[in-house]
């Protein structure tokens, strides 16, 4: 499921207020500055500070999607 471009343009990291990169394949939003990612569940970005996960856990969340 793809997120609306207008929505992506206004979303920001809840921790640093920086830009988020959308990874459509993994269905996550990534904050490179914080080294965190936020899951998108059923088309809804979960952007609470408590829901952030370190990028090192990205493969654990979506192991089948992260494989080439």
PDB file with one MODEL, atoms N, CA, C and O in Angstrom:
MODEL        1
ATOM      1  N   UNK A   1       0.848  -1.179   0.000  1.00  0.00           N
ATOM      2  CA  UNK A   1       0.000   0.000   0.000  1.00  0.00           C
ATOM      3  C   UNK A   1       0.891   1.238   0.000  1.00  0.00           C
ATOM      4  O   UNK A   1       1.856   1.310   0.760  1.00  0.00           O
ATOM      5  N   UNK A   2       0.580   2.177  -0.819  1.00  0.00           N
ATOM      6  CA  UNK A   2       1.372   3.389  -0.958  1.00  0.00           C
ATOM      7  C   UNK A   2       0.740   4.535  -0.177  1.00  0.00           C
ATOM      8  O   UNK A   2      -0.482   4.678  -0.128  1.00  0.00           O
ATOM      9  N   UNK A   3       1.600   5.345   0.430  1.00  0.00           N
ATOM     10  CA  UNK A   3       1.099   6.511   1.150  1.00  0.00           C
ATOM     11  C   UNK A   3       0.948   7.691   0.203  1.00  0.00           C
ATOM     12  O   UNK A   3       1.680   7.819  -0.778  1.00  0.00           O
ATOM     13  N   UNK A   4       0.009   8.525   0.506  1.00  0.00           N
ATOM     14  CA  UNK A   4      -0.271   9.722  -0.268  1.00  0.00           C
ATOM     15  C   UNK A   4       0.938  10.659  -0.235  1.00  0.00           C
ATOM     16  O   UNK A   4       1.498  10.902   0.834  1.00  0.00           O
ATOM     17  N   UNK A   5       1.343  11.183  -1.384  1.00  0.00           N
ATOM     18  CA  UNK A   5       2.511  12.072  -1.492  1.00  0.00           C
ATOM     19  C   UNK A   5       2.337  13.310  -0.617  1.00  0.00           C
ATOM     20  O   UNK A   5       3.298  13.751   0.015  1.00  0.00           O
ATOM     21  N   UNK A   6       1.133  13.881  -0.566  1.00  0.00           N
ATOM     22  CA  UNK A   6       0.889  15.073   0.250  1.00  0.00           C
ATOM     23  C   UNK A   6       1.097  14.773   1.729  1.00  0.00           C
ATOM     24  O   UNK A   6       1.623  15.605   2.468  1.00  0.00           O
ATOM     25  N   UNK A   7       0.685  13.585   2.158  1.00  0.00           N
ATOM     26  CA  UNK A   7       0.887  13.183   3.544  1.00  0.00           C
ATOM     27  C   UNK A   7       2.378  13.031   3.833  1.00  0.00           C
ATOM     28  O   UNK A   7       2.863  13.500   4.862  1.00  0.00           O
ATOM     29  N   UNK A   8       3.093  12.386   2.940  1.00  0.00           N
ATOM     30  CA  UNK A   8       4.535  12.197   3.121  1.00  0.00           C
ATOM     31  C   UNK A   8       5.278  13.532   3.216  1.00  0.00           C
ATOM     32  O   UNK A   8       6.264  13.646   3.943  1.00  0.00           O
ATOM     33  N   UNK A   9       4.806  14.530   2.488  1.00  0.00           N
ATOM     34  CA  UNK A   9       5.459  15.840   2.489  1.00  0.00           C
ATOM     35  C   UNK A   9       5.355  16.548   3.837  1.00  0.00           C
ATOM     36  O   UNK A   9       6.210  17.370   4.164  1.00  0.00           O
ATOM     37  N   UNK A  10       4.324  16.244   4.623  1.00  0.00           N
ATOM     38  CA  UNK A  10       4.150  16.949   5.896  1.00  0.00           C
ATOM     39  C   UNK A  10       4.578  16.130   7.111  1.00  0.00           C
ATOM     40  O   UNK A  10       4.698  16.676   8.208  1.00  0.00           O
ATOM     41  N   UNK A  11       4.810  14.831   6.933  1.00  0.00           N
ATOM     42  CA  UNK A  11       5.227  14.012   8.067  1.00  0.00           C
ATOM     43  C   UNK A  11       6.654  14.338   8.478  1.00  0.00           C
ATOM     44  O   UNK A  11       7.505  14.630   7.638  1.00  0.00           O
ATOM     45  N   UNK A  12       6.905  14.283   9.793  1.00  0.00           N
ATOM     46  CA  UNK A  12       8.240  14.526  10.326  1.00  0.00           C
ATOM     47  C   UNK A  12       8.484  13.561  11.476  1.00  0.00           C
ATOM     48  O   UNK A  12       7.544  13.044  12.081  1.00  0.00           O
ATOM     49  N   UNK A  13       9.738  13.329  11.766  1.00  0.00           N
ATOM     50  CA  UNK A  13      10.109  12.468  12.880  1.00  0.00           C
ATOM     51  C   UNK A  13       9.605  13.100  14.179  1.00  0.00           C
ATOM     52  O   UNK A  13       9.861  14.278  14.426  1.00  0.00           O
ATOM     53  N   UNK A  14       8.899  12.343  15.004  1.00  0.00           N
ATOM     54  CA  UNK A  14       8.386  12.921  16.252  1.00  0.00           C
ATOM     55  C   UNK A  14       9.481  13.236  17.267  1.00  0.00           C
ATOM     56  O   UNK A  14       9.247  13.994  18.208  1.00  0.00           O
ATOM     57  N   UNK A  15      10.657  12.675  17.094  1.00  0.00           N
ATOM     58  CA  UNK A  15      11.754  12.938  18.034  1.00  0.00           C
ATOM     59  C   UNK A  15      12.557  14.169  17.656  1.00  0.00           C
ATOM     60  O   UNK A  15      12.737  15.069  18.477  1.00  0.00           O
ATOM     61  N   UNK A  16      13.048  14.219  16.400  1.00  0.00           N
ATOM     62  CA  UNK A  16      13.936  15.320  16.007  1.00  0.00           C
ATOM     63  C   UNK A  16      13.267  16.332  15.081  1.00  0.00           C
ATOM     64  O   UNK A  16      13.846  17.374  14.774  1.00  0.00           O
ATOM     65  N   UNK A  17      12.053  16.029  14.639  1.00  0.00           N
ATOM     66  CA  UNK A  17      11.294  16.872  13.697  1.00  0.00           C
ATOM     67  C   UNK A  17      11.936  16.917  12.316  1.00  0.00           C
ATOM     68  O   UNK A  17      11.623  17.790  11.506  1.00  0.00           O
ATOM     69  N   UNK A  18      12.839  15.970  12.051  1.00  0.00           N
ATOM     70  CA  UNK A  18      13.513  15.901  10.755  1.00  0.00           C
ATOM     71  C   UNK A  18      12.706  15.146   9.718  1.00  0.00           C
ATOM     72  O   UNK A  18      11.612  14.649   9.985  1.00  0.00           O
ATOM     73  N   UNK A  19      13.279  15.075   8.528  1.00  0.00           N
ATOM     74  CA  UNK A  19      12.629  14.407   7.402  1.00  0.00           C
ATOM     75  C   UNK A  19      12.582  12.894   7.607  1.00  0.00           C
ATOM     76  O   UNK A  19      13.466  12.301   8.224  1.00  0.00           O
ATOM     77  N   UNK A  20      11.533  12.299   7.075  1.00  0.00           N
ATOM     78  CA  UNK A  20      11.377  10.852   7.080  1.00  0.00           C
ATOM     79  C   UNK A  20      11.443  10.351   5.647  1.00  0.00           C
ATOM     80  O   UNK A  20      10.867  10.955   4.743  1.00  0.00           O
ATOM     81  N   UNK A  21      12.140   9.255   5.446  1.00  0.00           N
ATOM     82  CA  UNK A  21      12.220   8.617   4.130  1.00  0.00           C
ATOM     83  C   UNK A  21      11.244   7.445   4.126  1.00  0.00           C
ATOM     84  O   UNK A  21      11.236   6.623   5.042  1.00  0.00           O
ATOM     85  N   UNK A  22      10.430   7.384   3.094  1.00  0.00           N
ATOM     86  CA  UNK A  22       9.430   6.324   2.970  1.00  0.00           C
ATOM     87  C   UNK A  22      10.015   5.156   2.207  1.00  0.00           C
ATOM     88  O   UNK A  22      10.463   5.307   1.070  1.00  0.00           O
ATOM     89  N   UNK A  23      10.013   3.984   2.836  1.00  0.00           N
ATOM     90  CA  UNK A  23      10.430   2.752   2.158  1.00  0.00           C
ATOM     91  C   UNK A  23       9.161   1.956   1.879  1.00  0.00           C
ATOM     92  O   UNK A  23       8.627   1.278   2.758  1.00  0.00           O
ATOM     93  N   UNK A  24       8.692   2.052   0.647  1.00  0.00           N
ATOM     94  CA  UNK A  24       7.420   1.427   0.268  1.00  0.00           C
ATOM     95  C   UNK A  24       7.494  -0.096   0.363  1.00  0.00           C
ATOM     96  O   UNK A  24       6.526  -0.739   0.767  1.00  0.00           O
ATOM     97  N   UNK A  25       8.621  -0.664  -0.003  1.00  0.00           N
ATOM     98  CA  UNK A  25       8.782  -2.119   0.016  1.00  0.00           C
ATOM     99  C   UNK A  25       8.663  -2.674   1.440  1.00  0.00           C
ATOM    100  O   UNK A  25       8.006  -3.690   1.667  1.00  0.00           O
ATOM    101  N   UNK A  26       9.309  -1.993   2.394  1.00  0.00           N
ATOM    102  CA  UNK A  26       9.294  -2.469   3.783  1.00  0.00           C
ATOM    103  C   UNK A  26       8.138  -1.896   4.601  1.00  0.00           C
ATOM    104  O   UNK A  26       7.898  -2.321   5.731  1.00  0.00           O
ATOM    105  N   UNK A  27       7.430  -0.932   4.027  1.00  0.00           N
ATOM    106  CA  UNK A  27       6.308  -0.275   4.698  1.00  0.00           C
ATOM    107  C   UNK A  27       6.739   0.346   6.026  1.00  0.00           C
ATOM    108  O   UNK A  27       6.175   0.067   7.084  1.00  0.00           O
ATOM    109  N   UNK A  28       7.760   1.196   5.928  1.00  0.00           N
ATOM    110  CA  UNK A  28       8.256   1.912   7.099  1.00  0.00           C
ATOM    111  C   UNK A  28       8.649   3.330   6.696  1.00  0.00           C
ATOM    112  O   UNK A  28       8.871   3.623   5.521  1.00  0.00           O
ATOM    113  N   UNK A  29       8.730   4.194   7.691  1.00  0.00           N
ATOM    114  CA  UNK A  29       9.272   5.534   7.539  1.00  0.00           C
ATOM    115  C   UNK A  29      10.577   5.566   8.320  1.00  0.00           C
ATOM    116  O   UNK A  29      10.619   5.152   9.478  1.00  0.00           O
ATOM    117  N   UNK A  30      11.640   6.055   7.692  1.00  0.00           N
ATOM    118  CA  UNK A  30      12.969   6.013   8.280  1.00  0.00           C
ATOM    119  C   UNK A  30      13.466   7.427   8.562  1.00  0.00           C
ATOM    120  O   UNK A  30      13.386   8.314   7.712  1.00  0.00           O
ATOM    121  N   UNK A  31      13.980   7.615   9.779  1.00  0.00           N
ATOM    122  CA  UNK A  31      14.654   8.859  10.137  1.00  0.00           C
ATOM    123  C   UNK A  31      16.147   8.555  10.206  1.00  0.00           C
ATOM    124  O   UNK A  31      16.616   7.930  11.158  1.00  0.00           O
ATOM    125  N   UNK A  32      16.884   8.993   9.205  1.00  0.00           N
ATOM    126  CA  UNK A  32      18.322   8.752   9.160  1.00  0.00           C
ATOM    127  C   UNK A  32      19.030   9.493  10.290  1.00  0.00           C
ATOM    128  O   UNK A  32      20.000   8.981  10.849  1.00  0.00           O
ATOM    129  N   UNK A  33      18.560  10.686  10.632  1.00  0.00           N
ATOM    130  CA  UNK A  33      19.206  11.496  11.667  1.00  0.00           C
ATOM    131  C   UNK A  33      19.183  10.798  13.029  1.00  0.00           C
ATOM    132  O   UNK A  33      20.165  10.840  13.771  1.00  0.00           O
ATOM    133  N   UNK A  34      18.061  10.160  13.350  1.00  0.00           N
ATOM    134  CA  UNK A  34      17.918   9.474  14.641  1.00  0.00           C
ATOM    135  C   UNK A  34      18.339   8.010  14.568  1.00  0.00           C
ATOM    136  O   UNK A  34      18.586   7.380  15.597  1.00  0.00           O
ATOM    137  N   UNK A  35      18.422   7.467  13.349  1.00  0.00           N
ATOM    138  CA  UNK A  35      18.727   6.050  13.192  1.00  0.00           C
ATOM    139  C   UNK A  35      17.565   5.173  13.627  1.00  0.00           C
ATOM    140  O   UNK A  35      17.754   4.097  14.193  1.00  0.00           O
ATOM    141  N   UNK A  36      16.347   5.661  13.350  1.00  0.00           N
ATOM    142  CA  UNK A  36      15.125   4.966  13.777  1.00  0.00           C
ATOM    143  C   UNK A  36      14.196   4.751  12.589  1.00  0.00           C
ATOM    144  O   UNK A  36      14.319   5.390  11.544  1.00  0.00           O
ATOM    145  N   UNK A  37      13.251   3.817  12.793  1.00  0.00           N
ATOM    146  CA  UNK A  37      12.193   3.659  11.798  1.00  0.00           C
ATOM    147  C   UNK A  37      10.855   3.518  12.502  1.00  0.00           C
ATOM    148  O   UNK A  37      10.776   3.122  13.665  1.00  0.00           O
ATOM    149  N   UNK A  38       9.818   3.852  11.770  1.00  0.00           N
ATOM    150  CA  UNK A  38       8.440   3.793  12.260  1.00  0.00           C
ATOM    151  C   UNK A  38       7.644   2.923  11.300  1.00  0.00           C
ATOM    152  O   UNK A  38       7.704   3.113  10.086  1.00  0.00           O
ATOM    153  N   UNK A  39       6.906   1.979  11.842  1.00  0.00           N
ATOM    154  CA  UNK A  39       6.127   1.081  10.995  1.00  0.00           C
ATOM    155  C   UNK A  39       4.874   1.766  10.468  1.00  0.00           C
ATOM    156  O   UNK A  39       4.352   2.709  11.064  1.00  0.00           O
ATOM    157  N   UNK A  40       4.414   1.263   9.337  1.00  0.00           N
ATOM    158  CA  UNK A  40       3.143   1.673   8.744  1.00  0.00           C
ATOM    159  C   UNK A  40       2.262   0.433   8.813  1.00  0.00           C
ATOM    160  O   UNK A  40       2.561  -0.582   8.185  1.00  0.00           O
ATOM    161  N   UNK A  41       1.188   0.513   9.568  1.00  0.00           N
ATOM    162  CA  UNK A  41       0.310  -0.632   9.772  1.00  0.00           C
ATOM    163  C   UNK A  41      -1.042  -0.338   9.140  1.00  0.00           C
ATOM    164  O   UNK A  41      -1.721   0.621   9.508  1.00  0.00           O
ATOM    165  N   UNK A  42      -1.420  -1.175   8.189  1.00  0.00           N
ATOM    166  CA  UNK A  42      -2.674  -1.016   7.446  1.00  0.00           C
ATOM    167  C   UNK A  42      -2.812   0.388   6.869  1.00  0.00           C
ATOM    168  O   UNK A  42      -3.890   0.982   6.901  1.00  0.00           O
ATOM    169  N   UNK A  43      -1.703   0.911   6.341  1.00  0.00           N
ATOM    170  CA  UNK A  43      -1.714   2.214   5.698  1.00  0.00           C
ATOM    171  C   UNK A  43      -1.612   3.402   6.630  1.00  0.00           C
ATOM    172  O   UNK A  43      -1.694   4.545   6.180  1.00  0.00           O
ATOM    173  N   UNK A  44      -1.435   3.156   7.929  1.00  0.00           N
ATOM    174  CA  UNK A  44      -1.382   4.237   8.909  1.00  0.00           C
ATOM    175  C   UNK A  44       0.018   4.297   9.523  1.00  0.00           C
ATOM    176  O   UNK A  44       0.457   3.331  10.147  1.00  0.00           O
ATOM    177  N   UNK A  45       0.725   5.425   9.354  1.00  0.00           N
ATOM    178  CA  UNK A  45       2.040   5.564   9.980  1.00  0.00           C
ATOM    179  C   UNK A  45       1.892   5.667  11.506  1.00  0.00           C
ATOM    180  O   UNK A  45       1.106   6.470  12.008  1.00  0.00           O
ATOM    181  N   UNK A  46       2.647   4.856  12.222  1.00  0.00           N
ATOM    182  CA  UNK A  46       2.615   4.877  13.677  1.00  0.00           C
ATOM    183  C   UNK A  46       3.777   5.758  14.135  1.00  0.00           C
ATOM    184  O   UNK A  46       4.909   5.294  14.268  1.00  0.00           O
ATOM    185  N   UNK A  47       3.478   7.026  14.371  1.00  0.00           N
ATOM    186  CA  UNK A  47       4.518   8.018  14.634  1.00  0.00           C
ATOM    187  C   UNK A  47       4.509   8.525  16.071  1.00  0.00           C
ATOM    188  O   UNK A  47       4.543   9.733  16.306  1.00  0.00           O
ATOM    189  N   UNK A  48       4.465   7.625  17.010  1.00  0.00           N
ATOM    190  CA  UNK A  48       4.634   8.023  18.401  1.00  0.00           C
ATOM    191  C   UNK A  48       6.079   7.748  18.787  1.00  0.00           C
ATOM    192  O   UNK A  48       6.659   6.768  18.317  1.00  0.00           O
ATOM    193  N   UNK A  49       6.676   8.582  19.626  1.00  0.00           N
ATOM    194  CA  UNK A  49       8.071   8.348  20.007  1.00  0.00           C
ATOM    195  C   UNK A  49       8.312   6.944  20.566  1.00  0.00           C
ATOM    196  O   UNK A  49       9.380   6.372  20.346  1.00  0.00           O
ATOM    197  N   UNK A  50       7.351   6.392  21.274  1.00  0.00           N
ATOM    198  CA  UNK A  50       7.505   5.056  21.854  1.00  0.00           C
ATOM    199  C   UNK A  50       7.498   3.949  20.805  1.00  0.00           C
ATOM    200  O   UNK A  50       7.979   2.846  21.070  1.00  0.00           O
ATOM    201  N   UNK A  51       6.967   4.224  19.631  1.00  0.00           N
ATOM    202  CA  UNK A  51       6.887   3.191  18.591  1.00  0.00           C
ATOM    203  C   UNK A  51       8.148   3.113  17.739  1.00  0.00           C
ATOM    204  O   UNK A  51       8.282   2.198  16.926  1.00  0.00           O
ATOM    205  N   UNK A  52       9.063   4.041  17.906  1.00  0.00           N
ATOM    206  CA  UNK A  52      10.297   4.055  17.117  1.00  0.00           C
ATOM    207  C   UNK A  52      11.157   2.845  17.445  1.00  0.00           C
ATOM    208  O   UNK A  52      11.246   2.410  18.593  1.00  0.00           O
ATOM    209  N   UNK A  53      11.787   2.316  16.402  1.00  0.00           N
ATOM    210  CA  UNK A  53      12.679   1.167  16.562  1.00  0.00           C
ATOM    211  C   UNK A  53      14.001   1.492  15.889  1.00  0.00           C
ATOM    212  O   UNK A  53      14.027   2.194  14.878  1.00  0.00           O
ATOM    213  N   UNK A  54      15.107   0.986  16.443  1.00  0.00           N
ATOM    214  CA  UNK A  54      16.406   1.236  15.805  1.00  0.00           C
ATOM    215  C   UNK A  54      16.491   0.576  14.434  1.00  0.00           C
ATOM    216  O   UNK A  54      15.918  -0.490  14.213  1.00  0.00           O
ATOM    217  N   UNK A  55      17.202   1.210  13.525  1.00  0.00           N
ATOM    218  CA  UNK A  55      17.361   0.664  12.179  1.00  0.00           C
ATOM    219  C   UNK A  55      17.957  -0.743  12.203  1.00  0.00           C
ATOM    220  O   UNK A  55      17.723  -1.528  11.283  1.00  0.00           O
ATOM    221  N   UNK A  56      18.718  -1.066  13.238  1.00  0.00           N
ATOM    222  CA  UNK A  56      19.312  -2.403  13.335  1.00  0.00           C
ATOM    223  C   UNK A  56      18.250  -3.492  13.479  1.00  0.00           C
ATOM    224  O   UNK A  56      18.533  -4.662  13.221  1.00  0.00           O
ATOM    225  N   UNK A  57      17.037  -3.127  13.886  1.00  0.00           N
ATOM    226  CA  UNK A  57      15.946  -4.089  14.037  1.00  0.00           C
ATOM    227  C   UNK A  57      15.049  -4.183  12.810  1.00  0.00           C
ATOM    228  O   UNK A  57      14.070  -4.928  12.817  1.00  0.00           O
ATOM    229  N   UNK A  58      15.368  -3.445  11.771  1.00  0.00           N
ATOM    230  CA  UNK A  58      14.510  -3.414  10.582  1.00  0.00           C
ATOM    231  C   UNK A  58      14.337  -4.796   9.973  1.00  0.00           C
ATOM    232  O   UNK A  58      13.228  -5.161   9.585  1.00  0.00           O
ATOM    233  N   UNK A  59      15.402  -5.566   9.882  1.00  0.00           N
ATOM    234  CA  UNK A  59      15.307  -6.902   9.290  1.00  0.00           C
ATOM    235  C   UNK A  59      14.495  -7.846  10.180  1.00  0.00           C
ATOM    236  O   UNK A  59      13.864  -8.772   9.670  1.00  0.00           O
ATOM    237  N   UNK A  60      14.497  -7.633  11.484  1.00  0.00           N
ATOM    238  CA  UNK A  60      13.716  -8.478  12.395  1.00  0.00           C
ATOM    239  C   UNK A  60      12.220  -8.257  12.212  1.00  0.00           C
ATOM    240  O   UNK A  60      11.427  -9.188  12.353  1.00  0.00           O
ATOM    241  N   UNK A  61      11.842  -7.035  11.901  1.00  0.00           N
ATOM    242  CA  UNK A  61      10.427  -6.698  11.742  1.00  0.00           C
ATOM    243  C   UNK A  61       9.884  -7.239  10.436  1.00  0.00           C
ATOM    244  O   UNK A  61       8.767  -7.756  10.392  1.00  0.00           O
ATOM    245  N   UNK A  62      10.672  -7.125   9.359  1.00  0.00           N
ATOM    246  CA  UNK A  62      10.246  -7.572   8.037  1.00  0.00           C
ATOM    247  C   UNK A  62      11.326  -8.440   7.403  1.00  0.00           C
ATOM    248  O   UNK A  62      11.876  -8.060   6.369  1.00  0.00           O
ATOM    249  N   UNK A  63      11.647  -9.590   7.986  1.00  0.00           N
ATOM    250  CA  UNK A  63      12.756 -10.386   7.436  1.00  0.00           C
ATOM    251  C   UNK A  63      12.521 -10.840   6.004  1.00  0.00           C
ATOM    252  O   UNK A  63      13.458 -10.830   5.206  1.00  0.00           O
ATOM    253  N   UNK A  64      11.314 -11.235   5.652  1.00  0.00           N
ATOM    254  CA  UNK A  64      11.054 -11.725   4.299  1.00  0.00           C
ATOM    255  C   UNK A  64      11.102 -10.585   3.281  1.00  0.00           C
ATOM    256  O   UNK A  64      11.436 -10.829   2.121  1.00  0.00           O
ATOM    257  N   UNK A  65      10.786  -9.370   3.666  1.00  0.00           N
ATOM    258  CA  UNK A  65      10.823  -8.243   2.736  1.00  0.00           C
ATOM    259  C   UNK A  65      12.224  -7.673   2.594  1.00  0.00           C
ATOM    260  O   UNK A  65      12.559  -7.109   1.552  1.00  0.00           O
ATOM    261  N   UNK A  66      13.047  -7.813   3.627  1.00  0.00           N
ATOM    262  CA  UNK A  66      14.388  -7.240   3.597  1.00  0.00           C
ATOM    263  C   UNK A  66      15.361  -8.110   2.802  1.00  0.00           C
ATOM    264  O   UNK A  66      16.446  -7.649   2.445  1.00  0.00           O
ATOM    265  N   UNK A  67      14.994  -9.350   2.521  1.00  0.00           N
ATOM    266  CA  UNK A  67      15.854 -10.244   1.750  1.00  0.00           C
ATOM    267  C   UNK A  67      15.810  -9.851   0.282  1.00  0.00           C
ATOM    268  O   UNK A  67      14.739  -9.514  -0.224  1.00  0.00           O
ATOM    269  N   UNK A  68      16.949  -9.882  -0.424  1.00  0.00           N
ATOM    270  CA  UNK A  68      16.944  -9.551  -1.855  1.00  0.00           C
ATOM    271  C   UNK A  68      16.257 -10.605  -2.690  1.00  0.00           C
ATOM    272  O   UNK A  68      16.173 -10.467  -3.911  1.00  0.00           O
TER     273      UNK A  68
ENDMDL
END
